[in-house]
């Protein structure tokens, strides 16, 4: 007789999961290698704060300009190839930025790196979601956790290169070669074939036929869901940027913390976010994306809200940790849901969410800065609990429990 049971993933699927993990690691490490070099670049180019800020903004600007092309590339060339090609071009852009001799070249190189990083991001997430569908359970959060490991690795490599007194060209050439070679090796083990599995194509066809039956209603519903997913992803981006851009400044200037303690705010946020992503897949499989997101939004809103209401250094550090933990699964969840929206071509929903999410990174710093100048940074950081409230309100568009893949038949005699 034949029994429908679930069996462990095939060896090829396991290899593909490891390959995607390598792609996320390289993506996190590449840009992190140049970040600690920015002060030296600014000094060598002899540019002021305003010119430096505009030049650095070229990176997210490039991502926004090129981001919408990612879906087209994924459908034309395949998600894995796009991710690897984007990795190579990102490395070249970072190297060019590191050795630039003028602010215009520096900005142009960052623009290229940002554009390619956005395309890489869509490619690697699209392929990660392909592997997740083969697994039949959530694994996407683990990929984003590995991205965080890559960022720490890249920053540590940069610190080591500075300690060894390596030039920026030597340092960034070595890191670029290491991570592009790693990405090219990973490509050999990625999933072959079309971006949409046969079963998924069938489901998509059903979704399209249902949409045709009630095109107006289905279209409005799809637009609403996609808009809600964009806002959920942007909420995660707002919280991440609040930690990276403002945590140290708030702790040192407003709460008079020492430099070491001031740095702890961002470390607490990214550390808690990493832990949340490590356990996120199990929580999502057990409770569903909706419940995990709502509880996460509550944790972020309550934790940071309490820290701002009763401002102390230890409480604020814990507040940033709560925020990082609360938003850990938001971006992967939004990308996953967008990638499976019926009626959209493969990669379209994922591309839109990834593209618009980057507006959060671009617009958040000046928005918080304007509020901080007018009423204080403490009030400006209310963006964090506000983001948590937005997630609680919109999490209804997420799955109650993750849809499991079809069982694999096993013959039993």
N, C-alpha and C positions, 0 to 999 in steps of 0.2 A: 504494500500500500504506500501511498504518498502522504507525508505529513508536512504541513507548512510551519516551519520553525525558522528562527533567526540564527544565522551562523556568523562567525567572525568575518570581518572584511577580507576580501581576497588579497593575496600578496601584492598584486599590482596596485590595488587601492591604498594599501599601507605605504608603498613606495611613493605613490602620488601625494599622499598626505605629508610625508617627510619632505618631498620636493617643494610643496607649497610653503611649508614651514621655513625652508631655506630662503625662498623668495621674500617672505615677510621679514626674516632676519636681515637680509641684505638691504632691504628698503629702509628699515629702521636705522641701520648702521651708517649708510652712506652720508646722509645729510647731517647726522650727529657728529661726523668727523670734522666738519667745517665750523660748526657752531662755536666751539671754544677758540677758534682762530679769528673770529669776527673783531675782537678788540684790536688785535695786531694789524688786521687788514685796514681798519678804520684809521689807525695811527699812521700806517705806511702811506695811505692815500691822502692823508692830511685833510680830511673832510669833517665838517661840523655835524652836529647831531641831526639837524633837519635833512641834510643831504644823505647822511647815513640811513636815516629812517626811510626815506624814499627809495633808496637803493635796495634795502632789505625787503621792502614791500614788493619788489619785483618778483620774488619767489611765489607768494600767493596769487599775485596778479597773473603770472604765467599759468598757474594751475587753473584759474578761472577761465582764462582765454581758451586754453586747449582742452579743458576737461570734457566738454560735450563731444569731442571727436573720439573719445575712448570707446564708446559703444560701437561706432562704425568700424574701428580698427579690430575690436574683439570679434565682431561678426565676420569680418573679411579675412583675418589672419589667425584667429584663435586666441583665447585668453592667455595661454601660457607663453606663446611667442611674443605677444604684445608686452607682457610683464617683463620678459627677459630683455627685449629690445629697449624698453623704457628704462630698465636698470642701467644698461650700457650708456645710453644718452644722458641719464641723470648723472652718472659718474663723470662723464666728459664735461658737463656743465659745471659741476662742483669743482673739478680740477681747474677749469678756466677761470672760475670766480676766485679761486685761491691764489692764482698767479697773476691776476689782472693788475695792470699798471695805471688804470684810470677808473674813475667812478662809473663812467658810461659802460666800459667793458665789464666791470664788476656787476652792474645791474643787469646788463644783457645776458651774462652768463647765468645769473640767478633766475632770470626769466625763463631761460631754456631749461634749467634744472627743475624749476617748479612745474613747467608744462609737462615735462617727461615724468615727473614724480606723480602727477595727477593721473596720467595714462597708466603708469605702472600700478598705481593703487587700484584702479578699476580692474585691470587685468588679473592681478593676484587675488583680489576678492572674488571675482567671477570664477576663477579656477578653484579657489577654496570652496565655494558654494557647490561647484560641480562634484568635488570630492565628498562634500557633506551629504549630497543626495545619494551618492553611492553607499555611504556608511549607514544612512537611514537614521541618524541621530545628530544632535548638535555637536559640531567641533570647531565652528568658526571663531568662537571666543578664544580658543587656545592659540589660533594663528595670531590674533591681535596681542595676546600675551607675549608671544615670541617676538613680535615687532618691538615691544617694550624692551625685551632683552637686547635686541639689536641696537636700540638707541643707547642703552647703557654701555654696550660694547664699543660703539662708535665713539662716544664721549671719552671712554677710558683710553681708546687708541690715540685720540687726539692729545689727551693729557700726557700719555707716554711719549708721543712724538715731540711735544713741547719740552718735556724734561730731557730728552735726548738731543735737543737742539737741532732737530731735522728741519729743513726748509719746508715751507708749505707745499711747494711743488713735489718734493720727494715724498712727503707724508701722504698727500692726497692722491698721488700716482700709485703708491703702494696699496692704499686702501681701495682705490678704484679697481685695480687689477684683481686683488683678492676677491672682492665681492662680485665683480662681473664674471670671473671664472666660476665662482660658486653658483651663480645664477645659471650659467650656461650648462654646467654639469647637472643641475636640478632639472633643466628642461628635458633631459633624456628620460626622466622618470615621471614626467607629468602625463596626464590622461590623453590618449590619442582621440581622434574622431571629432564629430561635431560638438558644438557647445551645448546643445540640448539633447539629452538622452531620449531614446524612442518613447519611453513612458511619459517623460515630461512633454515631448512634442504632442502626444495624444491629449494630455491634460490641457495644454495650451490651445489645441484645436477646439476642445470642448468649451474652454473659456471664451474663445472667439465666437463660436456659434451661439453661446448664451448671450454674448454682448450684442450680436446681430439681432437676436430676438427682442431685446429691449435696449437698443443702442443708447438712447438718451439717458435712461436710468443708470445703466452700467457705466457710461462715460462719466457721469457726475460722481458716481460712487468711486470710480478709479481715481479721479482727480482729487477728491477729498482725501482718500487714503494716502495717495502719494504726497500731498501737501502736509498731512499729519506726520508722515515718516520723515520728511525733510525737516520739520520743526523738531522732532525727537532727536534726529542726528545733530542738528544745530545746537540743541540744548546740551548735548554731550560736548560739542566743540566749545561752547561758551564756558563751561566749567573747566575744561582742560586749559583754555587760554587764561582764565582767571588765575589759575595756579601758576602757570609759566610766566605770565606778564606782571602779576600784581602781588602774589603771595609774599615774596621777600620784601617788596617795597612797603606793604601794609604792616608787616611785622616789625620792620626796622624803623620806619618813620612814624607810624601812628601808635604802635605799642612799645617802641623803644627797645626792641629785642637786639641782642648781640648779632653780629654777622653770621655766626654759626647757627644760632637758633632761627634767624630769619630765613636761611636757606632750607631749614627743616620743613617749612610749609609746603613747598613744591615737592620735596622728596616724599613727604607724607602722602600727598595726593597721588603721585605716580606709583608709589609703592602699594598703596591700597588699591589702586586701579589694576595693577598687575595681579594682585591676589584675587580680586574680583573676577578677572578674566580667566584665571586658572580654574576657579570653581564654577564659573558661569555656565559652562556647557552642561554640567550635571544638574544644576538648578533649573536650567531651561528645559531639559528633558523631563524633569520630574514635575515642575510646576507650570511650565509654559512661559513664553516670552512676556505675555501681558502681566502676569503676577510678578515676575522678576523685575520688570521695568517699573511697575507701580511702587513696589517696596523700595527699589533703588531710588526713585524720585523722592519718596518720603524720607529716606535716610539722608539724602543730599540736602533737601529743604530744611529738615529739622536740625540736622547736625550743624550746617553752616549758619542757619538762622539763629540758633541758640548762641553760637560763637560770636556772631555780630551783635546780638542783643546784650550779651554779657562779655565784653571784650577783655580777654586775658591771653597771654602768650600761649600757655599750654592748651587752653580751650580752643584757640584759633587754629593751632596745629592739628588738633583732633578734628576740628570742623572741616579743614581741608582734606583730611584723611577720609572723613565720612562722605564728602563730596566725590572724591575719587572712587571710592567703593561703590557709591550709588549709581554713578554713570558708567561703570565699567563695561556693561553689556549693551549700552544704548546704540552706539554706532554699528556694531556687528548686527544687532537685531534689526535696525532700520534697513541696512543693506540687504539682509536676507529676505525680509518681507518685500522690499521693492523689486528684488530680482525675480520673485515668484508671482508678481502681479499678473493676472490674466489679461490678455488683450494687448500686451506690449511685446515687442520683439526682444530676443535675448540680449541682455546687457543694457537695455534702455532705462529701466527703472533704477538699476544700480548706478548707472552713469549720472542720472539726474540727481539722485540723493547725494552721491559723492561730490558732484559739482557744486550744488547749492550749499552743502554743508561747509564748504571752504569759505563761503561768504561769512560764516560765523567767525572763523579765524581772522578774516580780513577786517570785519566791521567791529568786532568786539573791543579791541584795544582803544580805538578812538572814542567809542561810545562810553566805555567805562571811564576813560580819561576826562571826557567832558563833564560827566556827573561828578567825578572826583574834584575837578577844578571848581565846580560851582558849589558843591555841598559836602565834599570830603570823600576820601576813598572808602571809608566804612559804608557809606550809603551806596557808592558805586558798586561795591561787592555784593549788594543785594541781588545782582544778576544771577548769583549762584542759587540761592533758594528759589528765585523766580523760575529758573530753568527746571528745578525739581518739580514745581507746581505744574508747569507746562507738560512735563512727562506724565504726571499723574492724570491730568485731564485728557491727554491724547492717547494713552496706552491702550485704549479699547480697540485700536486698529491692529494691534499685534495678536498673534495666535494665543489661544488659551492653553493649548498644549501643542508641542511640535508634532506635525504630521509625520508619522513614521513611514519609511520607504516600504515597498512591497516585500513580503517575506520571500526568502529564497527556498524553492522546493528542495527537499532532501528525500531521496528514495530510501525506504526502510523495508527490509525483507524479514 
